Amino acid sequence: MATASPDASLTSDESFVATSHRGLTYPFGRRTPQPGEAMTIAPGLGWARIALPGSLGHINIWLIDDADAAGGGVALVDTGMDLPACRESWAALDAGAMAGRRLTRVIGTHLHPDHIGLAGWLCRTHDVALWMTRGEWLTARMLTADQRDETPEEMVAFWRGAGWDDDQIAHAKARGWRQFGTVVTPLPLGYVRMRDGDVLDLGGRAWRVVVGSGHSPEHACLLNEVDGVLIAGDQVLPRISSNVSLSVTEPEGDPLGDWLASLAKLRELPGDLLVCPAHGEPFTGLHARLDALRDEHLARLDELYAYLDTPRRAIDCFGALFSRTIDQSVIGLATGETLAHLRRLEVEGRARRRTDNGVWSYERA
Ligand SMILES: [Zn+2]
């Protein structure tokens, strides 16, 4: 199914040039929504941006024409975090593209704060329900409810398991436990559950829920087959790859296995969809991107396997996996990603894990 052609108002824009990125095409070129603006990129679908601090710089949110018992409005997908920069973006939208329009529902693709950080606030302000999958909803509620100040011993044991030294642990503890609740407004007590395969009727258009896992427990993408559009959240990003980490929450899990299975599942969708990612620009070339993401992980697994000729701790493997230097600011993310790869090798039967004095080491099986 062909994707919708870009909004006619864009064609006068000088930068309206499709650029290719490793087999990907960006139908809207360098044109991105300005503060307060929503670009119409498919029938009934608006693209807006919420500013984020840090290297990401923004999250894309999606405004879908919708109607409920109270009349016409907008179904919102993802929200931004509870930070001043995001609230400013919302003030601009309320004065711009959202002026005189009401929300009918808030849909969260997954639990990460840039996606649902303002969901509670928006649901209360507009008196509408939050729609999520159960895995994302429960995890988000659990994390926001965890208000303790002290870093739990289980967390410290996990870091020790990965090979962190006392300095690294002291540094991480000093940063404080659980920043999650500080950037997420209180969530409503109840929600509307979305299941894999559910079809949402949004303003007379059918959007099917396609669930993936590995980046988060039960991530919802939304597929409109008639117009050829996939709202992909963080499940497929065009320029960066999504973080896939083993965490203290589920240390015997296999998030990279889940992730690779999800990439294969999405690979069965049509190749000519307009993919609307949470970060970066809408693109076509879904299959090329999924293949590239899969190949990247498989190559890293092979390199890691080769490196396990002698027992290695997670922190010993950073150099084999990452080209950048891993300093204290990113050691948590790097550790989670490394453990996800090591755990995958273990599940595949290619590596064996040993525990000595609470420290895990991995060796070729
Ligand atoms: Zn995410």
Boltz pocket constraint, residues with backbone or C-beta under 6 A from the ligand:
constraints:
  - pocket:
      binder: B
      contacts: [[A, 110], [A, 112], [A, 215], [A, 216], [A, 234]]
      max_distance: 6.0
